[in-house]
């Protein structure tokens, strides 16, 4: 049949014993983005509205706008069939107590909320979580689920997931809320000094992709053929290949990059004015070309609620 049998020896034999045939349908990737304009946008929002939209929140807003154009990314598999949600709900992970625990906040319909609204909502709910005033967290994650042995918790999470997504029954008697993970998850590891990392897909969430935001760092960047220094961020993502292929992922990525390179035209209702500096953009071949107009000296970032 055109094949010749070979004997497995040494490491190849050990590897064959350790691993099974690939069955993980996930796609990983990251994009480096010039956030000069995004930094200027943050500073202007803070000055005018007295709230600081973190880069992670801007990423969530950018993804929400992208998913309004690519609804396959706002989909969950239920009984083996894809179901598109009518709102883009973003789950922002929240660090509680300097890494002592991790929870999250779902902001609903982020595609229709500007960054001021998103940041304000997250700030209020995050404060409740960190101060022990969030009833759902205290009753579920910290309460009954936190006291279960691991073997039982594993089974209960599977049961709750089946109830929520397959039967449409939310276990409210445990303090759970409907759609507790939204339709996309965003986590920010910049405070830990991480440039690039990849988050796993969370089985109980059934979200089709998870985005991870690295730290902003000054890097050499080419704008109009000239080498300069710009604040650059890496945004990575893990996608469920059952729902998203390369074409759809490419559309989402281009939309997110377009937003983060220059949020001002996307948030015209806020009445902010972009400074006049060009932003460099990576082409597909790796070369850079000039992007949108606007930017300013990098402002210092206050502590963000995320």
Secondary structure by P-SEA (a helix, b strand, c coil): ccbbbbbbcaaaaaaaaaccccccccccbbbbbbaaaaaaaaaaaaaaccccccaaaaaaaaaaaaaaacccccccccccbbbbbccbbbbbbbbcccccbbbbbbbcccccccaaaaaaaaaaaaaaaaaccccccccccccccccccaaaaaaaaaaaaaaacccccccccccccccccccbbbbbcccccccbbbbcccccccccbbbbbbbbbbbbbbcccbbbbbbbbbbbbccccccccaaaaaaaaaaaaaaaaccccccccccccccbbbbbbbcccccccccccccccccccccccc
